[in-house]
């Protein structure tokens, strides 16, 4: 899979947060993380450029952890926005490789994609 830009150390966002999303009372000893932002258009383009077909795309407004302090318990262990669902909290993408044409070996398709 390819992306428009290389993920370099300068692109990373550094966090040092000793809290844990699953247990608000826990304190992490090794709390420093480096994270990279991957905009949705970059992810979708990378999947397409890899020759994959998007089979499903879903937005989710509930998560099993409190992603932001402003999100509230919704019951059944889920968290979400306190009022209007104005921004998805996560997305789900299902992608698949196209089936090879009849009479063509699957390995031939892979070799052709790798050479491209």
N, CA, C and O atoms as CSV, one atom per row, in Angstrom:
chain,resi,resn,atom,element,x,y,z
A,1,UNK,N,N,0.852,-1.165,0.000
A,1,UNK,CA,C,0.000,0.000,0.000
A,1,UNK,C,C,0.899,1.230,0.000
A,1,UNK,O,O,1.921,1.252,0.687
A,2,UNK,N,N,0.535,2.232,-0.749
A,2,UNK,CA,C,1.318,3.455,-0.808
A,2,UNK,C,C,0.503,4.612,-0.275
A,2,UNK,O,O,-0.728,4.575,-0.266
A,3,UNK,N,N,1.201,5.636,0.168
A,3,UNK,CA,C,0.555,6.872,0.602
A,3,UNK,C,C,1.271,8.028,-0.072
A,3,UNK,O,O,2.367,7.862,-0.606
A,4,UNK,N,N,0.649,9.201,-0.047
A,4,UNK,CA,C,1.218,10.362,-0.725
A,4,UNK,C,C,2.530,10.837,-0.112
A,4,UNK,O,O,3.400,11.349,-0.816
A,5,UNK,N,N,2.666,10.671,1.161
A,5,UNK,CA,C,3.865,11.188,1.808
A,5,UNK,C,C,4.484,10.098,2.671
A,5,UNK,O,O,3.797,9.215,3.184
A,6,UNK,N,N,5.786,10.187,2.812
A,6,UNK,CA,C,6.478,9.227,3.674
A,6,UNK,C,C,6.226,9.596,5.128
A,6,UNK,O,O,6.247,10.771,5.493
A,7,UNK,N,N,5.990,8.599,5.943
A,7,UNK,CA,C,5.797,8.836,7.377
A,7,UNK,C,C,7.178,8.999,8.009
A,7,UNK,O,O,7.891,8.020,8.230
A,8,UNK,N,N,7.538,10.223,8.291
A,8,UNK,CA,C,8.835,10.499,8.874
A,8,UNK,C,C,8.656,10.938,10.318
A,8,UNK,O,O,7.545,11.233,10.759
A,9,UNK,N,N,9.747,10.975,11.036
A,9,UNK,CA,C,9.687,11.412,12.433
A,9,UNK,C,C,9.139,12.827,12.540
A,9,UNK,O,O,8.457,13.154,13.512
A,10,UNK,N,N,9.428,13.674,11.551
A,10,UNK,CA,C,8.938,15.053,11.628
A,10,UNK,C,C,7.424,15.130,11.438
A,10,UNK,O,O,6.806,16.113,11.848
A,11,UNK,N,N,6.814,14.110,10.822
A,11,UNK,CA,C,5.359,14.079,10.654
A,11,UNK,C,C,4.649,13.605,11.911
A,11,UNK,O,O,3.445,13.814,12.062
A,12,UNK,N,N,5.377,12.975,12.803
A,12,UNK,CA,C,4.764,12.367,13.982
A,12,UNK,C,C,4.322,13.432,14.982
A,12,UNK,O,O,4.931,14.494,15.113
A,13,UNK,N,N,3.241,13.104,15.677
A,13,UNK,CA,C,2.773,13.934,16.779
A,13,UNK,C,C,3.144,13.189,18.050
A,13,UNK,O,O,2.750,12.039,18.240
A,14,UNK,N,N,3.891,13.834,18.906
A,14,UNK,CA,C,4.350,13.198,20.140
A,14,UNK,C,C,3.387,13.483,21.283
A,14,UNK,O,O,2.995,14.626,21.514
A,15,UNK,N,N,3.015,12.427,21.990
A,15,UNK,CA,C,2.148,12.544,23.155
A,15,UNK,C,C,2.872,11.950,24.358
A,15,UNK,O,O,3.578,10.950,24.239
A,16,UNK,N,N,2.693,12.563,25.491
A,16,UNK,CA,C,3.185,11.987,26.747
A,16,UNK,C,C,2.052,12.117,27.749
A,16,UNK,O,O,1.947,13.104,28.476
A,17,UNK,N,N,1.214,11.102,27.768
A,17,UNK,CA,C,0.000,11.120,28.577
A,17,UNK,C,C,-0.056,9.834,29.393
A,17,UNK,O,O,-0.236,8.760,28.820
A,18,UNK,N,N,0.092,9.912,30.711
A,18,UNK,CA,C,0.115,8.706,31.535
A,18,UNK,C,C,-1.252,8.065,31.771
A,18,UNK,O,O,-1.335,7.043,32.453
A,19,UNK,N,N,-2.327,8.643,31.222
A,19,UNK,CA,C,-3.647,8.043,31.429
A,19,UNK,C,C,-3.878,6.930,30.419
A,19,UNK,O,O,-3.203,6.845,29.393
A,20,UNK,N,N,-4.846,6.080,30.731
A,20,UNK,CA,C,-5.190,4.947,29.877
A,20,UNK,C,C,-6.663,5.052,29.499
A,20,UNK,O,O,-7.513,5.251,30.367
A,21,UNK,N,N,-6.973,4.918,28.203
A,21,UNK,CA,C,-8.365,5.081,27.776
A,21,UNK,C,C,-9.277,3.998,28.335
A,21,UNK,O,O,-10.478,4.222,28.482
A,22,UNK,N,N,-8.730,2.834,28.647
A,22,UNK,CA,C,-9.568,1.737,29.138
A,22,UNK,C,C,-9.776,1.790,30.647
A,22,UNK,O,O,-10.757,1.248,31.157
A,23,UNK,N,N,-8.855,2.445,31.368
A,23,UNK,CA,C,-8.957,2.521,32.830
A,23,UNK,C,C,-8.465,3.901,33.260
A,23,UNK,O,O,-7.260,4.137,33.350
A,24,UNK,N,N,-9.395,4.802,33.524
A,24,UNK,CA,C,-9.050,6.190,33.871
A,24,UNK,C,C,-8.223,6.297,35.155
A,24,UNK,O,O,-7.534,7.297,35.357
A,25,UNK,N,N,-8.281,5.282,36.026
A,25,UNK,CA,C,-7.518,5.321,37.269
A,25,UNK,C,C,-6.091,4.802,37.105
A,25,UNK,O,O,-5.249,5.033,37.973
A,26,UNK,N,N,-5.813,4.114,36.018
A,26,UNK,CA,C,-4.473,3.561,35.783
A,26,UNK,C,C,-3.509,4.669,35.375
A,26,UNK,O,O,-3.910,5.648,34.746
A,27,UNK,N,N,-2.256,4.514,35.728
A,27,UNK,CA,C,-1.197,5.436,35.313
A,27,UNK,C,C,-0.103,4.625,34.634
A,27,UNK,O,O,0.423,3.675,35.214
A,28,UNK,N,N,0.235,4.997,33.420
A,28,UNK,CA,C,1.229,4.281,32.626
A,28,UNK,C,C,2.626,4.789,32.948
A,28,UNK,O,O,2.852,5.997,33.024
A,29,UNK,N,N,3.562,3.866,33.138
A,29,UNK,CA,C,4.957,4.255,33.387
A,29,UNK,C,C,5.632,4.680,32.087
A,29,UNK,O,O,6.348,5.681,32.060
A,30,UNK,N,N,5.412,3.937,31.020
A,30,UNK,CA,C,5.964,4.260,29.700
A,30,UNK,C,C,4.840,4.896,28.886
A,30,UNK,O,O,4.114,4.200,28.177
A,31,UNK,N,N,4.699,6.197,28.985
A,31,UNK,CA,C,3.510,6.858,28.444
A,31,UNK,C,C,3.750,7.643,27.160
A,31,UNK,O,O,2.800,8.188,26.597
A,32,UNK,N,N,4.968,7.717,26.688
A,32,UNK,CA,C,5.248,8.505,25.490
A,32,UNK,C,C,4.901,7.696,24.242
A,32,UNK,O,O,5.312,6.543,24.108
A,33,UNK,N,N,4.139,8.307,23.329
A,33,UNK,CA,C,3.799,7.685,22.058
A,33,UNK,C,C,4.027,8.680,20.926
A,33,UNK,O,O,4.023,9.893,21.133
A,34,UNK,N,N,4.224,8.146,19.737
A,34,UNK,CA,C,4.331,8.947,18.526
A,34,UNK,C,C,3.257,8.446,17.590
A,34,UNK,O,O,3.163,7.249,17.320
A,35,UNK,N,N,2.453,9.357,17.100
A,35,UNK,CA,C,1.330,8.971,16.259
A,35,UNK,C,C,1.333,9.791,14.977
A,35,UNK,O,O,1.799,10.930,14.946
A,36,UNK,N,N,0.805,9.187,13.924
A,36,UNK,CA,C,0.739,9.830,12.624
A,36,UNK,C,C,-0.710,9.964,12.215
A,36,UNK,O,O,-1.512,9.056,12.428
A,37,UNK,N,N,-1.043,11.095,11.628
A,37,UNK,CA,C,-2.387,11.332,11.131
A,37,UNK,C,C,-2.468,10.793,9.703
A,37,UNK,O,O,-1.600,11.072,8.875
A,38,UNK,N,N,-3.517,10.021,9.424
A,38,UNK,CA,C,-3.766,9.508,8.076
A,38,UNK,C,C,-5.169,9.943,7.676
A,38,UNK,O,O,-6.148,9.274,8.006
A,39,UNK,N,N,-5.268,11.070,6.962
A,39,UNK,CA,C,-6.590,11.556,6.556
A,39,UNK,C,C,-7.339,10.498,5.746
A,39,UNK,O,O,-6.732,9.674,5.061
A,40,UNK,N,N,-8.662,10.536,5.836
A,40,UNK,CA,C,-9.502,9.545,5.177
A,40,UNK,C,C,-9.241,9.487,3.677
A,40,UNK,O,O,-9.200,8.398,3.105
A,41,UNK,N,N,-9.064,10.629,3.031
A,41,UNK,CA,C,-8.821,10.604,1.583
A,41,UNK,C,C,-7.513,9.900,1.259
A,41,UNK,O,O,-7.412,9.244,0.222
A,42,UNK,N,N,-6.515,10.020,2.116
A,42,UNK,CA,C,-5.232,9.343,1.905
A,42,UNK,C,C,-5.399,7.824,2.023
A,42,UNK,O,O,-4.833,7.073,1.229
A,43,UNK,N,N,-6.166,7.379,3.001
A,43,UNK,CA,C,-6.411,5.948,3.195
A,43,UNK,C,C,-7.183,5.383,2.003
A,43,UNK,O,O,-6.812,4.343,1.458
A,44,UNK,N,N,-8.252,6.063,1.599
A,44,UNK,CA,C,-9.061,5.585,0.479
A,44,UNK,C,C,-8.240,5.543,-0.816
A,44,UNK,O,O,-8.353,4.592,-1.590
A,45,UNK,N,N,-7.423,6.558,-1.049
A,45,UNK,CA,C,-6.591,6.602,-2.246
A,45,UNK,C,C,-5.572,5.468,-2.234
A,45,UNK,O,O,-5.324,4.853,-3.271
A,46,UNK,N,N,-4.981,5.184,-1.080
A,46,UNK,CA,C,-4.004,4.108,-0.970
A,46,UNK,C,C,-4.642,2.750,-1.266
A,46,UNK,O,O,-4.039,1.906,-1.928
A,47,UNK,N,N,-5.857,2.547,-0.773
A,47,UNK,CA,C,-6.558,1.292,-1.063
A,47,UNK,C,C,-6.833,1.164,-2.564
A,47,UNK,O,O,-6.611,0.109,-3.157
A,48,UNK,N,N,-7.314,2.239,-3.161
A,48,UNK,CA,C,-7.588,2.232,-4.604
A,48,UNK,C,C,-6.307,2.003,-5.403
A,48,UNK,O,O,-6.290,1.205,-6.340
A,49,UNK,N,N,-5.231,2.708,-5.030
A,49,UNK,CA,C,-3.970,2.572,-5.746
A,49,UNK,C,C,-3.373,1.175,-5.605
A,49,UNK,O,O,-2.580,0.751,-6.446
A,50,UNK,N,N,-3.748,0.459,-4.550
A,50,UNK,CA,C,-3.300,-0.918,-4.358
A,50,UNK,C,C,-4.156,-1.900,-5.151
A,50,UNK,O,O,-3.929,-3.109,-5.094
A,51,UNK,N,N,-5.144,-1.384,-5.894
A,51,UNK,CA,C,-5.982,-2.237,-6.720
A,51,UNK,C,C,-7.144,-2.861,-5.978
A,51,UNK,O,O,-7.772,-3.790,-6.484
A,52,UNK,N,N,-7.443,-2.369,-4.788
A,52,UNK,CA,C,-8.532,-2.934,-3.993
A,52,UNK,C,C,-9.849,-2.224,-4.284
A,52,UNK,O,O,-9.874,-1.039,-4.617
A,53,UNK,N,N,-10.926,-2.961,-4.153
A,53,UNK,CA,C,-12.269,-2.402,-4.303
A,53,UNK,C,C,-12.848,-2.164,-2.916
A,53,UNK,O,O,-12.709,-3.004,-2.027
A,54,UNK,N,N,-13.489,-1.031,-2.735
A,54,UNK,CA,C,-14.149,-0.727,-1.463
A,54,UNK,C,C,-15.496,-1.438,-1.466
A,54,UNK,O,O,-16.388,-1.092,-2.241
A,55,UNK,N,N,-15.638,-2.434,-0.595
A,55,UNK,CA,C,-16.877,-3.200,-0.505
A,55,UNK,C,C,-17.868,-2.564,0.465
A,55,UNK,O,O,-19.076,-2.577,0.229
A,56,UNK,N,N,-17.350,-2.011,1.553
A,56,UNK,CA,C,-18.208,-1.372,2.551
A,56,UNK,C,C,-17.473,-0.194,3.170
A,56,UNK,O,O,-16.253,-0.208,3.333
A,57,UNK,N,N,-18.246,0.814,3.506
A,57,UNK,CA,C,-17.712,1.972,4.241
A,57,UNK,C,C,-18.789,2.390,5.235
A,57,UNK,O,O,-19.915,2.701,4.848
A,58,UNK,N,N,-18.438,2.394,6.506
A,58,UNK,CA,C,-19.405,2.766,7.541
A,58,UNK,C,C,-18.787,3.745,8.517
A,58,UNK,O,O,-17.612,3.643,8.870
A,59,UNK,N,N,-19.603,4.697,8.945
A,59,UNK,CA,C,-19.202,5.624,10.007
A,59,UNK,C,C,-19.796,5.127,11.315
A,59,UNK,O,O,-20.929,4.646,11.350
A,60,UNK,N,N,-19.025,5.245,12.391
A,60,UNK,CA,C,-19.504,4.825,13.707
A,60,UNK,C,C,-19.506,6.030,14.653
A,60,UNK,O,O,-18.543,6.794,14.708
A,61,UNK,N,N,-20.594,6.180,15.386
A,61,UNK,CA,C,-20.758,7.287,16.321
A,61,UNK,C,C,-20.696,6.820,17.767
A,61,UNK,O,O,-20.920,7.606,18.688
A,62,UNK,N,N,-20.393,5.540,17.967
A,62,UNK,CA,C,-20.251,4.945,19.308
A,62,UNK,C,C,-18.959,4.142,19.334
A,62,UNK,O,O,-18.607,3.488,18.353
A,63,UNK,N,N,-18.260,4.192,20.456
A,63,UNK,CA,C,-17.019,3.433,20.641
A,63,UNK,C,C,-17.028,2.771,22.013
A,63,UNK,O,O,-17.715,3.237,22.921
A,64,UNK,N,N,-16.268,1.682,22.172
A,64,UNK,CA,C,-16.210,1.031,23.486
A,64,UNK,C,C,-15.186,1.663,24.432
A,64,UNK,O,O,-14.797,1.034,25.416
A,65,UNK,N,N,-14.744,2.887,24.157
A,65,UNK,CA,C,-13.867,3.628,25.063
A,65,UNK,C,C,-14.164,5.114,24.906
A,65,UNK,O,O,-14.734,5.544,23.903
A,66,UNK,N,N,-13.775,5.876,25.893
A,66,UNK,CA,C,-14.038,7.316,25.869
A,66,UNK,C,C,-12.910,7.999,25.112
A,66,UNK,O,O,-11.884,8.355,25.692
A,67,UNK,N,N,-13.108,8.177,23.824
A,67,UNK,CA,C,-12.071,8.721,22.946
A,67,UNK,C,C,-11.747,10.183,23.267
A,67,UNK,O,O,-10.594,10.596,23.151
A,68,UNK,N,N,-12.743,10.961,23.666
A,68,UNK,CA,C,-12.564,12.361,24.038
A,68,UNK,C,C,-13.239,12.594,25.389
A,68,UNK,O,O,-14.230,11.936,25.703
A,69,UNK,N,N,-12.718,13.517,26.186
A,69,UNK,CA,C,-13.359,13.799,27.479
A,69,UNK,C,C,-14.820,14.236,27.346
A,69,UNK,O,O,-15.605,14.031,28.272
A,70,UNK,N,N,-15.194,14.826,26.226
A,70,UNK,CA,C,-16.554,15.314,26.042
A,70,UNK,C,C,-17.539,14.186,25.707
A,70,UNK,O,O,-18.747,14.377,25.844
A,71,UNK,N,N,-17.053,13.019,25.273
A,71,UNK,CA,C,-17.970,11.917,24.988
A,71,UNK,C,C,-18.509,11.346,26.295
A,71,UNK,O,O,-17.853,11.396,27.335
A,72,UNK,N,N,-19.720,10.801,26.213
A,72,UNK,CA,C,-20.433,10.359,27.417
A,72,UNK,C,C,-20.828,8.890,27.293
A,72,UNK,O,O,-20.939,8.366,26.185
A,73,UNK,N,N,-21.042,8.220,28.445
A,73,UNK,CA,C,-21.520,6.830,28.398
A,73,UNK,C,C,-22.907,6.765,27.759
A,73,UNK,O,O,-23.789,7.561,28.081
A,74,UNK,N,N,-23.086,5.803,26.845
A,74,UNK,CA,C,-24.373,5.620,26.164
A,74,UNK,C,C,-25.052,4.320,26.583
A,74,UNK,O,O,-26.131,3.993,26.090
A,75,UNK,N,N,-24.428,3.587,27.481
A,75,UNK,CA,C,-24.944,2.289,27.885
A,75,UNK,C,C,-24.253,1.171,27.132
A,75,UNK,O,O,-23.661,1.397,26.077
A,76,UNK,N,N,-24.328,-0.036,27.672
A,76,UNK,CA,C,-23.722,-1.217,27.073
A,76,UNK,C,C,-22.222,-1.050,26.842
A,76,UNK,O,O,-21.664,-1.633,25.913
A,77,UNK,N,N,-21.568,-0.246,27.695
A,77,UNK,CA,C,-20.127,-0.053,27.591
A,77,UNK,C,C,-19.680,0.830,26.435
A,77,UNK,O,O,-18.498,0.844,26.091
A,78,UNK,N,N,-20.601,1.562,25.836
A,78,UNK,CA,C,-20.279,2.396,24.683
A,78,UNK,C,C,-20.312,3.881,25.054
A,78,UNK,O,O,-21.027,4.298,25.965
A,79,UNK,N,N,-19.507,4.672,24.313
A,79,UNK,CA,C,-19.416,6.117,24.507
A,79,UNK,C,C,-19.712,6.813,23.195
A,79,UNK,O,O,-19.460,6.274,22.118
A,80,UNK,N,N,-20.251,8.018,23.300
A,80,UNK,CA,C,-20.543,8.798,22.104
A,80,UNK,C,C,-20.773,10.251,22.445
A,80,UNK,O,O,-20.542,10.685,23.573
A,81,UNK,N,N,-21.228,10.997,21.462
A,81,UNK,CA,C,-21.486,12.420,21.652
A,81,UNK,C,C,-22.662,12.610,22.605
A,81,UNK,O,O,-23.594,11.806,22.598
A,82,UNK,N,N,-22.633,13.673,23.431
A,82,UNK,CA,C,-23.708,13.887,24.395
A,82,UNK,C,C,-25.040,14.271,23.756
A,82,UNK,O,O,-26.091,14.059,24.361
A,83,UNK,N,N,-25.017,14.825,22.562
A,83,UNK,CA,C,-26.273,15.245,21.923
A,83,UNK,C,C,-26.260,14.781,20.472
A,83,UNK,O,O,-26.367,13.586,20.196
A,84,UNK,N,N,-26.131,15.713,19.561
A,84,UNK,CA,C,-26.172,15.418,18.136
A,84,UNK,C,C,-24.927,14.650,17.683
A,84,UNK,O,O,-23.814,14.969,18.099
A,85,UNK,N,N,-25.117,13.642,16.835
A,85,UNK,CA,C,-24.006,12.882,16.257
A,85,UNK,C,C,-23.450,13.681,15.083
A,85,UNK,O,O,-23.846,13.459,13.939
A,86,UNK,N,N,-22.542,14.601,15.356
A,86,UNK,CA,C,-22.100,15.540,14.334
A,86,UNK,C,C,-20.814,15.129,13.630
A,86,UNK,O,O,-20.490,15.669,12.572
A,87,UNK,N,N,-20.083,14.189,14.197
A,87,UNK,CA,C,-18.814,13.766,13.604
A,87,UNK,C,C,-18.599,12.294,13.928
A,87,UNK,O,O,-18.707,11.906,15.091
A,88,UNK,N,N,-18.297,11.459,12.927
A,88,UNK,CA,C,-18.042,10.052,13.233
A,88,UNK,C,C,-16.831,9.915,14.157
A,88,UNK,O,O,-15.851,10.650,14.030
A,89,UNK,N,N,-16.915,8.973,15.079
A,89,UNK,CA,C,-15.806,8.716,15.997
A,89,UNK,C,C,-14.836,7.684,15.427
A,89,UNK,O,O,-13.684,7.609,15.852
A,90,UNK,N,N,-15.300,6.899,14.474
A,90,UNK,CA,C,-14.431,5.952,13.766
A,90,UNK,C,C,-15.101,5.581,12.453
A,90,UNK,O,O,-16.286,5.841,12.243
A,91,UNK,N,N,-14.323,4.973,11.580
A,91,UNK,CA,C,-14.867,4.470,10.326
A,91,UNK,C,C,-14.440,3.013,10.164
A,91,UNK,O,O,-13.435,2.572,10.721
A,92,UNK,N,N,-15.218,2.297,9.400
A,92,UNK,CA,C,-14.950,0.893,9.094
A,92,UNK,C,C,-14.896,0.765,7.576
A,92,UNK,O,O,-15.836,1.149,6.881
A,93,UNK,N,N,-13.799,0.229,7.071
A,93,UNK,CA,C,-13.634,0.053,5.630
A,93,UNK,C,C,-13.368,-1.425,5.360
A,93,UNK,O,O,-12.470,-2.020,5.957
A,94,UNK,N,N,-14.143,-2.008,4.469
A,94,UNK,CA,C,-13.905,-3.378,4.022
A,94,UNK,C,C,-13.519,-3.286,2.558
A,94,UNK,O,O,-14.274,-2.755,1.744
A,95,UNK,N,N,-12.344,-3.801,2.222
A,95,UNK,CA,C,-11.848,-3.755,0.851
A,95,UNK,C,C,-11.407,-5.150,0.432
A,95,UNK,O,O,-11.009,-5.966,1.264
A,96,UNK,N,N,-11.481,-5.412,-0.862
A,96,UNK,CA,C,-11.056,-6.715,-1.359
A,96,UNK,C,C,-10.362,-6.568,-2.699
A,96,UNK,O,O,-10.569,-5.606,-3.438
A,97,UNK,N,N,-9.534,-7.557,-2.981
A,97,UNK,CA,C,-8.884,-7.611,-4.286
A,97,UNK,C,C,-9.872,-8.194,-5.279
A,97,UNK,O,O,-10.622,-9.109,-4.937
A,98,UNK,N,N,-9.888,-7.683,-6.499
A,98,UNK,CA,C,-10.816,-8.233,-7.489
A,98,UNK,C,C,-10.451,-9.678,-7.820
A,98,UNK,O,O,-9.282,-10.062,-7.777
A,99,UNK,N,N,-11.460,-10.462,-8.148
A,99,UNK,CA,C,-11.222,-11.846,-8.555
A,99,UNK,C,C,-10.524,-11.849,-9.906
A,99,UNK,O,O,-10.829,-11.014,-10.758
A,100,UNK,N,N,-9.593,-12.773,-10.116
A,100,UNK,CA,C,-8.924,-12.830,-11.421
A,100,UNK,C,C,-9.916,-13.240,-12.505
A,100,UNK,O,O,-10.853,-13.991,-12.233
A,101,UNK,N,N,-9.723,-12.759,-13.718
A,101,UNK,CA,C,-10.614,-13.163,-14.817
A,101,UNK,C,C,-10.564,-14.679,-14.989
A,101,UNK,O,O,-9.553,-15.314,-14.689
A,102,UNK,N,N,-11.656,-15.248,-15.470
A,102,UNK,CA,C,-11.669,-16.696,-15.645
A,102,UNK,C,C,-10.582,-17.111,-16.626
A,102,UNK,O,O,-10.358,-16.455,-17.643
A,103,UNK,N,N,-9.923,-18.192,-16.308
A,103,UNK,CA,C,-8.840,-18.702,-17.157
A,103,UNK,C,C,-7.487,-18.094,-16.843
A,103,UNK,O,O,-6.490,-18.498,-17.443
A,104,UNK,N,N,-7.413,-17.131,-15.918
A,104,UNK,CA,C,-6.135,-16.509,-15.555
A,104,UNK,C,C,-5.789,-16.948,-14.149
A,104,UNK,O,O,-6.601,-16.848,-13.230
A,105,UNK,N,N,-4.570,-17.434,-13.999
A,105,UNK,CA,C,-4.124,-17.880,-12.672
A,105,UNK,C,C,-3.960,-16.675,-11.757
A,105,UNK,O,O,-3.525,-15.607,-12.186
A,106,UNK,N,N,-4.316,-16.865,-10.486
A,106,UNK,CA,C,-4.215,-15.788,-9.495
A,106,UNK,C,C,-2.792,-15.252,-9.410
A,106,UNK,O,O,-2.600,-14.047,-9.244
A,107,UNK,N,N,-1.799,-16.112,-9.519
A,107,UNK,CA,C,-0.401,-15.684,-9.457
A,107,UNK,C,C,-0.031,-14.739,-10.580
A,107,UNK,O,O,0.803,-13.854,-10.395
A,108,UNK,N,N,-0.646,-14.915,-11.752
A,108,UNK,CA,C,-0.367,-14.028,-12.886
A,108,UNK,C,C,-0.838,-12.607,-12.571
A,108,UNK,O,O,-0.164,-11.639,-12.925
A,109,UNK,N,N,-1.980,-12.478,-11.913
A,109,UNK,CA,C,-2.502,-11.162,-11.560
A,109,UNK,C,C,-1.552,-10.508,-10.570
A,109,UNK,O,O,-1.193,-9.341,-10.728
A,110,UNK,N,N,-1.141,-11.256,-9.546
A,110,UNK,CA,C,-0.215,-10.683,-8.550
A,110,UNK,C,C,1.075,-10.218,-9.213
A,110,UNK,O,O,1.562,-9.126,-8.921
A,111,UNK,N,N,1.627,-11.030,-10.096
A,111,UNK,CA,C,2.866,-10.649,-10.762
A,111,UNK,C,C,2.660,-9.385,-11.587
A,111,UNK,O,O,3.522,-8.507,-11.597
A,112,UNK,N,N,1.535,-9.283,-12.273
A,112,UNK,CA,C,1.254,-8.101,-13.098
A,112,UNK,C,C,1.119,-6.864,-12.223
A,112,UNK,O,O,1.599,-5.792,-12.590
A,113,UNK,N,N,0.464,-7.001,-11.055
A,113,UNK,CA,C,0.310,-5.858,-10.161
A,113,UNK,C,C,1.661,-5.423,-9.592
A,113,UNK,O,O,1.918,-4.226,-9.456
A,114,UNK,N,N,2.518,-6.378,-9.261
A,114,UNK,CA,C,3.824,-6.040,-8.700
A,114,UNK,C,C,4.719,-5.359,-9.729
A,114,UNK,O,O,5.545,-4.519,-9.372
A,115,UNK,N,N,4.562,-5.711,-10.990
A,115,UNK,CA,C,5.390,-5.106,-12.031
A,115,UNK,C,C,4.920,-3.709,-12.391
A,115,UNK,O,O,5.693,-2.906,-12.912
A,116,UNK,N,N,3.671,-3.418,-12.120
A,116,UNK,CA,C,3.094,-2.113,-12.506
A,116,UNK,C,C,3.649,-0.985,-11.679
A,116,UNK,O,O,3.270,0.170,-11.877
